[in-house]
Amino acid sequence: MSDRKMTILVVDDEERIRRLLRMYLEKENFTIEEAEDGESALKKALETDYDLILLDIMLPGIDGNEVCARLRQVKSTPVIMLTAKGEETNRVQGFEVGADDYVVKPFSPREVIYRVKAILRRSSVTAYLSKEVNSSNNIVFPNLVIEHDAHRVTAGGQEVALTPKEYELLHYLAVSPDKVFSREELLKDVWNYEFFGDLRTVDTHVKRLREKLNKVSPDAASMITTVWGVGYKLEVPK
């Protein structure tokens, strides 16, 4: 990461939680801004280019899922949802509207810091381009082109708008076509999780990635193949 201090928007209607997150994140040298409801959060998120947003689902006014869905129409800012224990349906909805991850309350501040750093490390363009794959190398398949230097994906000749995490997942699979990756491997390498990962994170992102590709090219979508009992691979048409 560069020397620039990264800015995180913390959105929660409980001042106690905002204060706790601010304290821990500022110790890690992040700049923190806050919002306590959905409307002000969305306004700030649209007007400012944050490096990451920590977004509570249960908010007064418009909820976190709606904030994320509206944000995703115009921006791909990484979003980590904060969800109360047992709100599994809400967590799934969060992934479907474009969240990159979630943390369950009551949370360990250490876990939040770990996940924030993991997502920033992986969604930072400069960090990601420093991978072994040369940034000038495009990955070209018959129905799918990944321009890595521009972080641009086209399928069937049309550009596909992906979140940073969706892009990373697709690129990771595409770098090793026809190789099967377990969900655990994908969590470790794409999400950078060693300890806290939920395997459904992978499944939901694969589902969303397929849906986006399918809208413009069913052939491209069908390349992402489920290997039952093992994981996923990007299969090159023979």
N, C-alpha and C positions, 0 to 999 in steps of 0.2 A: 504494500500500500504506500501511497505517497505521504509526504509530510503534512498535507492538508488535513485539517481536522474534519472528520466526517460528521454530518448533522443528521440526527434521528428525531423524528416526530413521535412522541409518546401520546397515545390517545386512550384515555380511560376516564370514566365519570367519577372514579374514586380518587380523591386527592392523595390519600395515603399510598395508593399504588403508584401514582405518578411520581410522588416524592421518592419512594423506594427505588424505582427504576432510574430516576434522574441521578440519585446518589451513586448507584453502582456504575452506571454508564459514564458519568462524568469522571469517575475514578479511572476509567479506561480511556480517558482523553477524547470522548465524544462530546460534541455540542448538542444540547438537548432543547427542543421546543415542545410545547405541550398543547393539547386540545382536550376539552372535557365532554364534547358532544359531537355527533356525526356531521352536522352542518359545518361547524367551524373546522373540523378535521378535513373535510373534503375541500373546503375553500383554501386552506393552507396547503394541502397536498397538490392542488392544481396550480397554485400560484408560485410554489417554491419547489426546486428540485432537491428533495431530500435524498440522502443515500439509502435510507431504510425507514419504514414506518412500523411501529409496534401498535397494533390496532385491536382494541377490545371489541368483542362481538356485540355484547349487550350494552347499547348506548341509548341515551335519550334522543328523541327525534329519529333520524335515520340510523339504522344499526350498522355494525361494522361490515357485514356482508354487502349491504347496499353501497356503502362508501367505497369498498374495494371494487365492486362491479362497475361503478361510475368512473372510478379512477382508471380502471383497466381499459376503458374506451379510448383514453388519450395518452396514458403513461404506463411504463412498465417498472415503476419504482418497486423494489423488493418490499413485500409485506409479510410480517409475522403476526398472525392472529393470537389474541389472548382469549382463552375460552375457559368457562367454569367447568369443573369436573362433571362428567356425565352428559355434557352437551355434544354427544357424538354426532348427531344430525347436523348441528351447527358447524362442526369442524369440517364435515364432508362438504357442506354448502360453501364454506370458506374456500376450500380447494377449488370447487367448481367455478367460483367467481374470480379466481386468479391469485389467491394467497399462495405464498411460497412455502409457508410452514405455519405451525401453531405451537403454542406453549399452554399447558393446562394449569389453571389456578387450583389450589395455591402452588406457586412455582418457586423453584430455587433460583435466586438471583444468579448463581453460578451457571445454571442451565441456560438462562436467558442470554447471558453474556456469551456463552459458548455458541449458541445458535445464531446470535447476531453476527459474531465474528466469522462463523462458517459461511453464512450467506454473503456477507460483504466480501470475504476472500474469494468466493466462487463467482459472484456476480459482478465483481469489479472487472471492467474490460481489460485493464492493464495486467491484473493478476492472471486473468484467464488466458490472455494472449501469450503469456510467458510459458505456457505448456509446451511440451515437446513438439507439438504440431506447429509447423511454421505458419505464422499469421497470414502470409500471402497465399497460402494454399487453399484453393477452393475445393470442396468435395462435390463431385458431380456424378449423379446417377441419372438414368433416363428420365425419371419424373420428379427428381428432387435435386436442388442445388443449394449448397450451404456456402455462403461467402463469409469466411471466418473473420477477415479483417473488418468487414462492415457489420458483422453479426446479423446478416440478412439471409432469410430462407425463402426460396421460391419453389413452389410445387405446381406442376402442370403449367408453368409459365407465369403464375400469379404469386405475388409476395404474400407471405403468411406472417401475421403479427403474433409473435410469441413473447411470453414473459421471459425474463432472464433465466429462470430455472428451467422452463420448457426448452429454451434454446440449448442450454447446457446439456440437458438430458439427450436431446436429439443429436447434438454434436458428438457427445461421448459415445453413443451407439454407432454413429456413422463413421467414426475414426477406425473402428474395428468391425467392419461389416461381416455378417454371418457368425460372429462370435456371440455366444450366449452368456449373458451376465445375470447373476442371481440378484434378487431384490436387495439382499444384504450388501453385495458389492456396489450396487448403484447408490444405496444410501451412504456408504462409506466414501465413494469417490466423487459423486456428484453433489451430495449434500454435506459431505465431510463429517458425517456422524460416526462416532465410535461407540457412543453409549446410549443416546436418547432416542434413536430413530424408531418411527412407527412404519412398518412395511406398507401400510395402506397409503402412505405418502407417495410411494413410487407408483402404486396402482392407479391412484387418482390422477397423477400427472401424465402417466401413459395414456389414460383414457381421454384426458383433455387434449393432449397432443394429437392423438388420432382424430378426434372430432374436428380440430382446427384444420388439419391436413385434408380430411375427407371433404370438407366444404369446397375445396378447390381442386383436389385430385385424389379420388378414391384409390388410385394406383399407388400414390405416395403413402397414403395412410396404411395401406395393406402391407407395406414393407416392415412396419413395426409389428413384429410377430411375438405372440405369447408362446413360450415353451413350457407347457404345463408341468407343474411340480418343480420347475427350475427357475425360470425368470423370463427375460426378454432379450430379443436381438433385432438388429436391423438387417432384414433379409434382402439381398440383391436379386432382382428378377433374372432368371437364367435365360 
